[in-house]
Amino acid sequence: MTTAVDPVTYEVIRHKLWSINSEGATTVEHVSGSPVVHATDYNFGIYTAAGEMAIIGTYLLTPIYTGAMAIEVFLDRYDDIEPGDVFIINDPYLAAMHQNDVQFCKPVFRDGEIVAWLGCMAHQVDLGGMDPGSWCTTATDVFQEGIRIPPGRIVRREVLNQELWDTIVLNSRMHDTVANDFRAFLAGLRVAEQRFHELCDRYGAAQVRATMERTLDNSEAELRAMLRELPDGVYEHTSYLDRPAGTADGDIELLQVPCRMTKTGDRIVFDFSDSSPQSPAYGMTTRGGLLGAVATLMLCTFGSDIAWNHGLMRPVEVVAPDGLCVTAVEPMPVSGGAAGANWTATCSAGGTIAKMLSFSEKYENHAFGPSDGSWQLNQFGGIDQHGEPFASMYMDSLLWGGPAFSFRDGVDAGGAMVILAGGATDVEQQEMRHPLLYLWRRQVPDSGGAGTFRGGNGIQFALTPIDTTEVTGVLGTHGVAVPNRTGLFGGLPGSCARFERVTGSGVLDHLGSGRPVGALTELAGEHQVLPGVSPAARIAHGDVFECTVQNGGGYGDPLLRDPARVAADVEAGAVSLDAAARLYGVAFSSSGVVDPAGTESLRASIRDARRARMVALVSAEGRHSGDRHSRGIWGASLVTFADDAGTRHAACRHCDTVLGPLGDGWEAIVGRVVLGPEDLGSRVDVHADLATVAYVCPECITALWVDTEPVGGKDWRDFALAGGRA
């Protein structure tokens, strides 16, 4: 663009574009009657004429990038786009995460030329398929899932395509809700387009276009400058997607999603080529889901310092062949792809970004562990209290605890990175609409990962059917047998996901007699832990269903947490006395205050136990003791330096003990301690094929990193710096 925009006008237009986008989003939310939309599973965006993200709403982020992909498809397929057209798509193999995420995109014309696009989407409560809600957990191909909408026009020259509208709406079990969402889309687009034209009328379309382009260029330039400050190298992290294996004994299979991130100069390449192959089962994601996941990570990691828009994706390349669990192709089922392998990919890519940022004292406070471990689908359907069929997705699962940082604890029930301004289902609204009574929705003590700074605790909620015979739950998640939300620099992982059911509980008798129920253990009946994927979980009248979410990992060794902070957590009910002693090594007197001498002794005994189990590969005699040059850091754990010959070494940042050369990987020069259940949070489960391992300083026995890795050892290196630096 050659149009010049003075700085004041630039800022006025840029902020007005944000206002226009917010008004479009608010219109969608106010017109829609869907509880899913009201829980913010939707978004609105303004795109450039070429389809790049210019203004991004703060709600569900992943589909904003697939919106850019959709506009690219529309521009490629149609050479007769005209004013008054509105395009629609939900095909996950082209530009969506799954069929429920329907996109509406509208071109904005000035003087016969497209100057921008407006886009909005929302998760639809049902678009057909074999299961109510269209999350089809047992589908073996895409044809068993909800209707696929190819790229087309839902409105042509301001005239509604009634045939297409009716075809889509009548394929839904909840056609009134879907139709109202579509009306909300059109209302939001209409309002935003009107405001956009008003802006162009005042400042000129050329100035508005130039502002959008300049905003993207500025963000790109700022990110590239930031990347040039960080060390070139290869950074790796692996996360796992666990799911029922379909065997009679209830085995769980693991799919791996490793990410190898290469940073060179001002460019990043995320390589997922070694991910597990696609399979006809729940959790596969398409390339759109993978790209949307990476875009969400880039926006949320770097967007705190830099204006977030498509400029943050320009220096990024994502590599993966077709046919993997993160790049599924037709006819693989992908209804679970909105919260399956793509979320696991975010965990893996997020781990690599955190490892890179932690080499910079300037940027180490930007590093955080995986923020969104798994979405726990709670989709219920049946006959409601009015004798009508219903299907509803409960959004309470968004209230998980946030990850810890190098300077603060994670936020309790802090919500999702993928929906920054997200909310949760309104209890009263759900009870009014559906025949399910909440017994509780509350934070769970000890559910965040322990650390010098602890991960945030998340919630659990419990429901029981009322005024109906039974409901059927479609449940789907991962992270029940592996903690996806790992910690950083010695912090422990957060809790795993969990579904439980008590049949024949007698809960309504309790309530009817005035006796409150505070825990499942207070109920009679049969107690069952349900599989992570349960396609037809029957919840009958008198049964209780409970969901407990995954939560954020800690930062730093828990033994280094200030005992006063632990005491405050115990007093607030965030940490139990058991965890205070077992994980943090904090002792209390009989009067309930911290016992300094007892704490010192308890922490020493925990270190002694680590030392007794530690396996160290490098002896103290092999460590460097000469002059140090070019000092650097790696998070809270390492000091890096070069010797006189230029060989890079590492020392413990806690005790300054020199550990050894980095040439074969830092993992080879520290101690290794396999952690058992007694070393982890009470709600952490680890698959039999995996082990949780603490990498510790052989001298001070401080935990430097905690990984969940194959029992035989991990086959990735956390980092290998370029140019002989490691």
N, C-alpha and C positions, 0 to 999 in steps of 0.2 A: 504494500500500500504506500502511495506517495503523498496522501493527504496529511497535512500537518495538523496536529491538535495541540493547542497550548496547554500547559500543565493544569491550569484551573479547570478549563473545560473538560479535559481528560478525566479528572477526578469526579466532576459533577456527573458526567455521562456514565462513568464506571459505577458509581454508587446508585445512580438511577436505574441502571440495568439490574442491580441486585434487588432494588425495590420492586421492579416489574416482575422479576422472577418470584419473589416472595408473595406478591399479590396473586400471581397465577397459581402458586402452590396452595395458598390459603383458600382460594376459590374452590379448588378441587376438594380439599378436605371438608369445607363447609357444605358443599352440594352433595357430596357422597354420604350415604347412610351406612356404609360398610364399617363394621368395627375394626376390620383389618386396616383400612385407610386411617381411621381415627387413632390407631396405634402406630401410625406413621410408616407403614409398609408401602410407601409410594414416593415419588419425587417429581421434580419439575426442573427443566433446564433450558437455557438459551444457547444455541449453537451458531457458529459462523455459517456463511453461505456454503462453505465446503464441508460442513458437518462436524467441525471440531468443537469441543466443549468450551464455551466462553464463560458462562455463569452456571454454577452447579448448586442445586439446593442441598440442604443439610440433612435430608432424610435418607431413604435407602439409596446407597451410592452406586453399587455395582451396576444396576441397569442404566445409569446415566452414561456409562461408557458404551454399553450395548446400544444405547440410543444413537451415539455417534456412528456405530457400525450400521445401524438401521438406515440412517440418512445416507450413508455411502451406498447402501443397496438401492435405495430409492433413486438416487441420482444416476446410478449405473443402469438401472432397468427402465427408467422412464425418461423419454425425451419430450414429453408433452405436459410437464408440470405447469400448473396455472394457478393464479390467485383463487383462493377459496377452496383449494384441495386440502384434505386432511388424510394422511396415510396411516395405515395400521399394520402391525406385525406382532407375532409372538413366536415365530419359528425359532426354536433354540439352536438349530443347526446353522442359522444365518445371523441372528442378532437378538438373542434373549438367553436368560439362564434356564428358564423352564416355561412351559406353556401358560402358567398362571400369570406371568408378568407380561401384560398386554401394553404395547407402546402405541401412542398416538403422536404423530409428528406433523407439523404444519409449516410450510414455507411462508416467509414474509416477503412480499414483493414491494419494490419502489421503482416507479418508472419502467415497469416491465421486466425488472431484473430481481432475482432472489438476493436479498441482502442479509438474511438470517433465517434460522429455523427455530421453532419452538417445539419442545417435546415434553410429554408427560407420560407417566406409567403408574400403575398400581397393581398389586397382587390381587387377582380375582378370587373370590371365595370358592368358586367352583366353575370349571369349564368342561365338565363331562369326565369321561374316563371310567375305569372300573371301580374306583373308590370315591365316596363323597369327599369333596374338597380338592380332588384331582392330584393329590400326592399319592401316587399309586406304588406302594412299597413292594408289591410282589409282581409288578409288570415285568415281562421279559422282552417286550419291544415297545416302541413308541406308539404303536397303534392301539395299545391298551390304555393309553394315557389321554389327557384332555385334547380337545380339538387344536390342531395346528393351523394358524392363520398365516398364509403366505403374504409377502409384501403386496399391498393393494390400497385402494382408496376407499375409506369409509365415508368420505364426503367428496363430491366432485363438483367444483365450481359453486360451492355453497349449498348444494343439494345432497341430502342424506342418501346414501346407498342403502335403502331400506331392506333389500333382499339380503345383502351381506350382514347387516345389523341383525336381522331376525335369525339368520342361520347360526350366528355365533351365540346369541342370547338364548335361543331355544335349545341349544346343546348343554345348557347349564341347568343344574338342579335348583339353582338360586337365581333364576332369570331376572327377577325384579331388581335384585341387588346389583347384578352385573350391568343391567341396562342403566341403572342410576349412576353407576361409576362411569359408564361411557358418556352420559350426559354431563357429569362433573368434568370429565376430560375436555369436552367441547366448550364448556363454560370457562374453564381455566384458560384454554388456548385463546378464546375470543377476547377475554379481558386483557391478557398479556399482549395480544396483537394490537389491540386498541391503544394500550399504553406505549407500545413500541413505536407506533405511528406518530403518536403525540410527541415522543422524544425526537423522532426524525424531523417532524414538522418544525420543531423549535431550533434544533442544531444542525439539521441536514443529515441525510442518510450517509453521506461520505464520512462525516465526522464520527457518526455512531459506528460504522464499519471499521474505521481506522482505530477507534478506541478499543474495540474487541480484539483486533489483530495485535495491537500494541500490548494489550494486557497479556495475551498469550506469549508474545515475543519476550516481554519482560520476565515472565515466570520461567520461561525456558532459559534465558540468560542467567538468571539468579541461581537456578538449580545447577546449571553447568558450572558456574563459578564455585558453588558449594562443593560439587563433586571433585573439582580439581584440587580442593584442599584436603581431600581424603586419600588414603593410600591405595594405589593400584594393587590389584590382586584378585585371588579367587576365594570366595566365601561360600561355605556349604552348610546346609541344615536339612534334616529329614524329619518329616512328620508322618503320621500313619492314620489311615482310615480303617477303622475296625467295624465289622458287621457280622451278623450270624452266618455261619457257614452252611446252614441248611441241613445239618446232620442231626440224627436223633438224640445225640448226647449234648446238643447245645453248644458245640464248639464255635469259637469266634475266629474268623480269618482276618488277616491283616493285608491291606494294600499299602504300599509305600509310595510316598510322594516326596522324593528328594528334590531340592533346588540347588543348583550350582550357579552362583551369581558371579559374573566376571565384571570387574570395574576397571576401565581403562580410560584415563584422562577424564573427559566429561561425559562418559557414556557407560550405560549399564546394560548387561545382557543377563536375563534370567533364563536358565536352561532347565527344563523339566523332562528331558528326554528319557531319563531312567525311571520314570514313574511306571507303576504297574499297568498292564494292559487293561483295556476296557472289558467289561463283562456284563451280561444281561441281568443286572441286579441293581438295587437301590444305591444311589450316591454318585453315579457317573455325572460328569459335567462336560459341556461342550467347550469348544475354543472360546466362544463368547463369554462363558462363565469364568474361564481361566484369565482371559484378558481383563475382564471386569474386576476380578479379584486383585490382580496386580495393580490395576489403576487405583482401586480403593486404597491399597497399601501406600502407594506413592502419594496420593492426595493427603492422606491422614498423617503420614510420617513427615513430609516436607511442607505441607500446607499450613503449619503453624507459623512458619517464618515467611513463606512465599505465598502470594495470591494463588489460590488453587484453581486450576483450569487445565486445559489440554496441554499447555506448555510443559507441565510436569511429566507428561508421557512422551514428549518428543525425543528426549535422550535415551529412551528405554526400548529394548527389543525383547520379545518373549519367544523362546525357541522350544518347540515340542512337535514331534510328528503326529499325524492323525492316528486315531485308534488307541490312545491311552485313556486311563481313567480320568484324565484332565482334558482330553481332546476327543471325547466320544463322537462317533459318527453314526449316521443312520444305519440300522434301525434301533440302536441302543436306547433303552428307556432312560429318560433324563429328568423326570419330574422331581427327583430328589437332588438334581444338580444345582439348585439354588442354594443349597446349604450342605453339600457333601464334599466331593473331592476339591471343589474350588475353595472352600474354606480351609481345607487341609493345605492346599497350595499357598494360601495366604499365611498360614502358620510357618511353612517352610521358607517362603520368601522373606517374611518378616524376621525370621531368625538370622538370615544372611545380612539383611540391612542393619540389624542391631549390632552384629559383630563388626561390620565395617565402621559404623558411626562411633563405636567405642574406642577406636584408635585416635580419636580427636578429643583433646581436653575441651575444645570449644563446643563440640557437638555431642559429647557422650550423654548429656542430659536429654537428648532426643531419642535415645535407644529405649525400647521396651520389648518385653516378651510378647508372644502371640496374644493378641487382644481378643480375638473371637475364636474360641476353640470349636464349638459345635452349636448349631441351632437345634433345639429340641422341639420337633414337630409334635404338637398336641392338637390333633384334628378330631373333633367329635361330631357325630351325626346320629340321627334317629328320628323319633317322634317327640315334638316338644310338648310343653304343658298345655298347649292349645289344640293338640291333636294334629298339628301340621308337621310335615317333614322339615328338618333343619340340618345345616352343616355349618360349623364354625371353627376357625383356627384360633387357639388361645395364644396370645402374644406375650404372656407373662415371662416366657423363657428369655426375653431380652434383658432381664434384670440380673445379669451376672456381674461379678466383681471385676474391676479393671486390673490391669497389670501394674506392678510396682516399677518405679523409676529409680535412678541413682540418687534422687534427692527427696522422694516422697513415697508414701504408701499408695497402693492402688485404691480406687474409689469403691467403697462398698455399694453393691447394686448399681454400679456406675453405668451399665448399659453397654451397647455395642459400638465398636468402631465403624461397622458397616452401616449403622444408622445413627449418626452422631447426635442428631436432635430427636432421636426416637423416644417413644414412650412405651407404655405397656397397656395391656387390656384393662379397661376400667371395670372394676369388680361389680359395681352396681349395674352397669350397662349389661354386662354379660349375664348376671343373675336375672335381670328383667327379660332378656331376650331368650334365654336358653334354660333348660330344666336341670341345671347343675348348680349346686350350692357350694360356695367356698367354705372350707373349714379353717384354712389359714393361708396366708402369703407372707412370708417372713424371711429375714436373713438367717443364714446358717453359720454358727460359730465354727472357726477353724477351717472354713472351706476355701479361703484364699491361701496361696502358697506362702509358707513361712520364709522370712528373710530379714536381713538388716532393715529393709523396708518390705513390709508384707504385702502380698497380693490382696485385692479387695475381696471381701466375702460376698457371696451371691445368695439367691433366694431359693426357696422351695415353696410349692403351693400344693394344696390338697383339695380335691373335689369329691362330691358325692351326688348321684342322681336324685332328683326330687320331682315329684309330680309327673313321673314317667316310669315305665317298667324297666327300661335299660337304655343305655347309649352304647355306641360302638366307637372305640377310639382307634384312629390310625396314627400310630406312633413311629417316629423315625429319628434317629440320631446316630452319631458316632461319639467316640470318646468315653465309652463305658468301660473299656478294658485297657485304655492307654490315656495318660494325661497329656492331651495336645497342648495345653497351655503351660509350657515349661517356663522356668525362671531364668534369670540371668546372673552370671558371676557368683554362683553358689546359692542362689535362691532356689527354694524347692518348688515343684510344680503345684498348681492348684488342683482342686478336687475334680473327680470325674463326674460324668453325667450319670443319671440314674432314674429309672421308672420303677415304681412299686405299686402293688395292688393288694388290698385286703378284701377278700370275698367273705360275705356273711359276717360283716364286722359288728352289726348291731349299733352303728353310729347314730341312727335316727332315734333309737330308744334312749341312748345317752342324752341326746339333746332334748328329747321330749320330756325327760325327767329332770331337766335343769342341770345336768352334769356336763360341763364343757369337756371337750376332747383336745388335748394339747400335743399328742404324738401318736404315731401308728402303734407304738408299743402298748398303748392303753387299750387297744381294741382286741377283741377276740376274733375268731375266724382264721382263715388260711392266709398267711403272708407270703407273697411272691415277689421276687425281683424279675421284672419283665425284660425280655430281650430288647436290645437297642432298636431293632426294627420289629414292630409288632403290628401287622396289618389289620387285624380284626380283634382288638383287645376288648372283650365284653366287660362293661362296667354296669352291673345290675343294681337295681334298687337295693340299698343297704350295703353296697360295696364302697370302698374308698380308693381313689387313685391319687398318687403323689408323684410329683416331678421335682427333681433336684438338679440344678444346673452345674456346668463346668465353671471354673473361676480362675482368676488371674494368678500367675506365678509371682514369686518373690524376687527381690534383688539383693544379692549379697548374702553371705553366710548368716543364718539365723542366730548363731552364737555371738554375733557382733551387734545385735540389736540392743539399744539402750534399755536396761531393765525397767526404767521408769515408763517407757513406752509400752512394754509388755504388761506392766501393772495396770496402766490405763486401759489397755485392751481387755484385760481380765475383768476390770471393774465395769466396763461397758458391755460385757458379754460377747465381745468379738472373738476372744481367745479363751479357751478353757484352761483350767488349772493343769490338766494333764498335758496339753500342748505346751503350755508355758514351761513346764519342767522338761518334758521329753524332747521338744524341738528347739526351744530357746535357751534351755538350761538355766531358767530363773527359778530360784527358790523363794518361798514366802514364809514368814513367821506365823506363829499361831494366831496373831492378831490381824493377819492378812496383808502385811506390808512386806516389801522386798527385803530379803535377808542377804546382805552383801557377801558375807563370808560363805554362806551356803550356796549362793549363786556362783561364786568363784570356784568352789569345790565341785559343784555339779557340772559346770562347763569344762573343768579340767578332766573330769571322768568321761565326759562325752568325747573329748579329744583323744583321751587314752584309748577308748574303745575304737575310734577311727584308726588310730595308729596301729593297733593290734591287727586290724583287718586290711591295712593298706598294702598294696602291691606297687613297688616303685621300680621302674625300668632303668633308671640312671643312678649310679652311686654318687655320693658326695665328692669322691676323688676326681670325678670327671667334669666337675663344674668349673667354669671360668672364674678367675679371681683378679684379672688385670684391670687396666684402665677402661673406663666406659666413655663412649662417645655417642652423640646423636640420640639423646634420651627421648623415649616416647612412652605411651601407656597403652594398655588394652583394658578399658573399663576399670572396675574395682580390683582386678586380679593381678595384672602383670605390669612391670616396668620393662620396656624393651630398650636395648642399646647395642651399639657395635663395638667390637674389640679393635685392637690396633690393626688387625688384618682386614677389617671391614665385615667380619662375620657377625650376624645378628644373634643376640642372646636375649634371654628373659630372666627377670628376677621377680620374686614375689612382691607385690605392691604392699603387702601387709607387714612383712618382717624383713624385706630387702634381701632375703637369701637368694643368691644366684642359682638358677635352676639348670641352665644349660643352653646349648645352641638351638635355634628354631628351625634348622634346616629340614629335619624330619617331622616337623609338626610339634606344636607345643604340648600335645597330649603325651608325647614320648618322654618328656622330661619332668613330669609330675607324678604324684602318687594316685592310685586308683582304688576307690573303695566302693564295693557293691552295696547299695542300700537295701535294707529289708523293710518290712512293714512297720517295724518299730521306729525307723528313721524318717518315715513319711507321714503326711497328714492322714488322719483316720478315714478320709473319704477318697483316698487315692488307690486305684487298682492298676496292676501292671500285668499285661498279658504274659503267659508262660514263655513265649519266644523272645521276650524283651527283658531288659534289666535297667533299673535306674542306678546310675553310677555317678558318684561324686569324684571329681578330679581335685586333688588337694595338694597344698604345699607340703612337701615331705618334712619340712622343718617345723613350721608352726601349726600344721595340720588344718589350716583354714581351708574351707571349701572354696575353690576358685571357679568351678562350673559344675552344673548338674545336668546330665543328659539321660534321656530314655532311649536306649539303643539295643541292637541285637545282643542276645546273650553271649555270642562269640566275639563281641567287640564291634565297634562302629566302623563302617567302611568309607567314612567321609572325614575330611579335615576341616576344622572350624575356619581356618584361614591359611592361606599361603600367599604372602606378600610378594609382589613382583620386583624385578630388578635386583635380585639377590638379597632382598631385605628379609626374606624368610624362606 
